[in-house]
Amino acid sequence: MPASDEALLATGIAKTYGATCALRDARLALRRGRVHALLGENGAGKSTLVKILVGAVTPDAGHIELDGASAAFGSVTQAIRAGVVPIHQHLSLFPELSVHENLSAFALAGSGGLWAGRRLVDPSRARGWLAEVGLDVDLAAPLGALSLGERQLVEVARALSLDCRVLVLDEPTAALNAGEAERLFAVVRRLCATGTAALFISHRFDEIEALADDVTVLRDGRTVIDAAPLGRHSREELTHAMLGAGVEAGPERLCARAEPVLVGHGFASRREARSDTGVIVHAGEIVGLAGLIGSGALTLAAWLAGAQAGAGELSVAGHAFAPGDRRRAAALGIAYVPADRHVEGLFTTLSARRNVSVSALGRLARLGWLRSSEEGERIDPLLRRLKLHPARPEAEAATFSGGNQQKLLIARCLALPGLKAMVLLEPTRGVDVAARGIIHDAIREAAASGVAVLVATSDLDELMVLAHRYLVVRDNRLAAELPQDAPRAALLSALSGSIAA
C-alpha cells in the first residue's frame, strides 16, 4: 500500500513473557479511512499486540509509526494523547458520573491523565460529540442509567473529544444486541469516512464481514495474512490461517429422547408475573435457549440453574429444589456457567486448578483440609482435555486469555460430582475460534455421556452447531419451540416475533 495511506504501521514487533513468546516479528498496517480486522485464536498474540499499540505494554523489539512519524508510547494516556484511542468490551467509563462528566474527564485530562478540578467541557461541544455518534441523551444523566449500547456510544464520543486518529475496537459488541451493534458499526463507518483508521477485533465472522475492509491474521505470534482486502479470503481460508483447521460441523441428530432430567414450570422473576413457561431438558440432549438481549432468556436459564430467585417449581432427576437455591442445585448435580465470567464466574487471584476444583471441594477436602496431590490428579486431566494454554494449572486465572478463562468454567462444570445437568449462559462469548471449538466439543461429550445441557445464547451460529432443538424466549416467556432442522430464517422470525409458539 502507498506509505501516504498508512495511519499506523507496526513492524518487527516482538514480546516475550518468561518462557512464553507472545509475539515474534509481527506486522500490522492500518490505512486511513478503512476498518481493519485483526484475527487469531486466543494465544495468537492479538491482545499483546493491541496492548503495545495503545501503550499498555512495551515491546521487546519492533518499530511503530503514526502518520509516518516514529511513535513510542510509555502509557495508555500517551497513546490517547497521540490519537490512538482504545474501546474495550469492558467499558472504561465511570457509571457513577454523568455523561457530561465522563466526556469532560477525558477531554480535559492533563498530560498525566488526571482530570483536574472536575471542570466540564462546554455543553455544546459535548452535545456535538454525542450527535456525531447519533446519541440524544441528557448530559446530566448518570452514565449507569444508560443502556449498554448507549454507554458504548458514549465511549466512541469520548474518542471524538480526543481527536482520534486510530480507533482500536477490542470486542466492542460482546455484550450488545444486534441493533446496538449495527448502530455502533454505523458510527465507525462515519468516522472512517472522515479519515480515521479503525482496528476491529472480533471473533464473529458475520460482524467482520459487515464492517471490515482489510484483515490481518496472527498465528503463534506471527503475521500469517498481512493487511489483505477482506474479500480476498473466504471464512474457510481465514479459519485455516488461524488454526490450520476447518469449519465446525453441526450437531448429530438424536435418535430418541431419553428421560427428563432438568424440569422447570411456572417461571417468574421477582419483577414479573408468574407464567405458564415450562422447560424440560432430557438426558443426552442439548437445548438451545435463544432470545434477544432483554428478552429474559438469560434470566430464565439462571432460574433453571437455581441462580435466580422467583416463583415456580424446579427439579433435577426427580429431586426438587427452590428457585434461587444455587447451593442445593449444585449438590443435586446442576453445573452452571454465568454470562459474565469476570463478575460472577472466576476467582481471578486463585490458580487455574483451584478455580476448577471449587466445584468438587466436598469430595477433595478431608476434615477441612484440601489435599493438593488429589486435587491435581482429579483436575489436571480436565485442563489437559480442554487444552488450557499455557499449560500451567498453578498460574493465577487472571493471567490467562479470555478463551482459556472460559475453559476453566467449563472444566469446573465437568468436575462437579454427580453431574446431571449443565446450564451454560453465553458459553463462548468473547472467545476465539479455537477455544470455541474446544468448548463445543466438551459440551457435546458431556451430552453424549447422558448429561442434560441447556445453552442460552444470543449467538445463532452457536445454537445451530450445538442444539438438538431450540426454545425461543420473548418478554420472559417461551414464544416458540423449533426442531433441530429449522432454518436460520425461522429462528430469526421467532426471535423477532413473526412466529408464535
C-alpha positions, 0 to 999 in steps of 0.5 A, a space after each residue: 500500500 502507498 506509505 501516504 495511506 498508512 495511519 499506523 504501521 507496526 513492524 518487527 514487533 516482538 514480546 516475550 513473557 518468561 518462557 512464553 513468546 507472545 509475539 515474534 516479528 509481527 506486522 500490522 498496517 492500518 490505512 486511513 479511512 478503512 476498518 481493519 480486522 485483526 484475527 487469531 485464536 486466543 494465544 495468537 498474540 492479538 491482545 499483546 499486540 493491541 496492548 503495545 499499540 495503545 501503550 499498555 505494554 512495551 515491546 521487546 523489539 519492533 518499530 511503530 509509526 503514526 502518520 509516518 512519524 516514529 511513535 513510542 508510547 510509555 502509557 495508555 494516556 500517551 497513546 490517547 494523547 497521540 490519537 490512538 484511542 482504545 474501546 474495550 468490551 469492558 467499558 472504561 467509563 465511570 457509571 457513577 458520573 454523568 455523561 457530561 462528566 465522563 466526556 469532560 474527564 477525558 477531554 480535559 485530562 492533563 498530560 498525566 491523565 488526571 482530570 483536574 478540578 472536575 471542570 466540564 467541557 462546554 455543553 455544546 461541544 459535548 452535545 456535538 460529540 454525542 450527535 456525531 455518534 447519533 446519541 440524544 441523551 441528557 448530559 446530566 444523566 448518570 452514565 449507569 442509567 444508560 443502556 449498554 449500547 448507549 454507554 458504548 456510544 458514549 465511549 466512541 464520543 469520548 474518542 471524538 473529544 480526543 481527536 482520534 486518529 486510530 480507533 482500536 475496537 477490542 470486542 466492542 459488541 460482546 455484550 450488545 444486541 444486534 441493533 446496538 451493534 449495527 448502530 455502533 458499526 454505523 458510527 465507525 463507518 462515519 468516522 472512517 469516512 472522515 479519515 480515521 483508521 479503525 482496528 476491529 477485533 472480533 471473533 464473529 465472522 458475520 460482524 467482520 464481514 459487515 464492517 471490515 475492509 482489510 484483515 490481518 491474521 496472527 498465528 503463534 505470534 506471527 503475521 500469517 495474512 498481512 493487511 489483505 482486502 477482506 474479500 480476498 479470503 473466504 471464512 474457510 481460508 481465514 479459519 485455516 490461517 488461524 488454526 490450520 483447521 476447518 469449519 465446525 460441523 453441526 450437531 448429530 441428530 438424536 435418535 430418541 429422547 431419553 428421560 427428563 432430567 432438568 424440569 422447570 414450570 411456572 417461571 417468574 422473576 421477582 419483577 414479573 408475573 408468574 407464567 405458564 413457561 415450562 422447560 424440560 431438558 432430557 438426558 443426552 440432549 442439548 437445548 438451545 435457549 435463544 432470545 434477544 438481549 432483554 428478552 429474559 432468556 438469560 434470566 430464565 436459564 439462571 432460574 433453571 440453574 437455581 441462580 435466580 430467585 422467583 416463583 415456580 417449581 424446579 427439579 433435577 432427576 426427580 429431586 426438587 429444589 427452590 428457585 434461587 437455591 444455587 447451593 442445593 442445585 449444585 449438590 443435586 448435580 446442576 453445573 452452571 456457567 454465568 454470562 459474565 465470567 469476570 463478575 460472577 464466574 472466576 476467582 481471578 487471584 486463585 490458580 487455574 486448578 483451584 478455580 476448577 476444583 471449587 466445584 468438587 471441594 466436598 469430595 477433595 477436602 478431608 476434615 477441612 483440609 484440601 489435599 493438593 496431590 488429589 486435587 491435581 490428579 482429579 483436575 489436571 486431566 480436565 485442563 489437559 482435555 480442554 487444552 488450557 494454554 499455557 499449560 500451567 494449572 498453578 498460574 493465577 486465572 487472571 493471567 490467562 486469555 479470555 478463551 482459556 478463562 472460559 475453559 476453566 468454567 467449563 472444566 469446573 462444570 465437568 468436575 462437579 460430582 454427580 453431574 446431571 445437568 449443565 446450564 451454560 449462559 453465553 458459553 463462548 462469548 468473547 472467545 476465539 475460534 479455537 477455544 470455541 471449538 474446544 468448548 463445543 466439543 466438551 459440551 457435546 461429550 458431556 451430552 453424549 455421556 447422558 448429561 442434560 445441557 441447556 445453552 442460552 445464547 444470543 449467538 445463532 451460529 452457536 445454537 445451530 452447531 450445538 442444539 438438538 432443538 431450540 426454545 425461543 424466549 420473548 418478554 420472559 416467556 417461551 414464544 416458540 419451540 423449533 426442531 433441530 432442522 429449522 432454518 436460520 430464517 425461522 429462528 430469526 422470525 421467532 426471535 423477532 416475533 413473526 412466529 408464535 409458539 
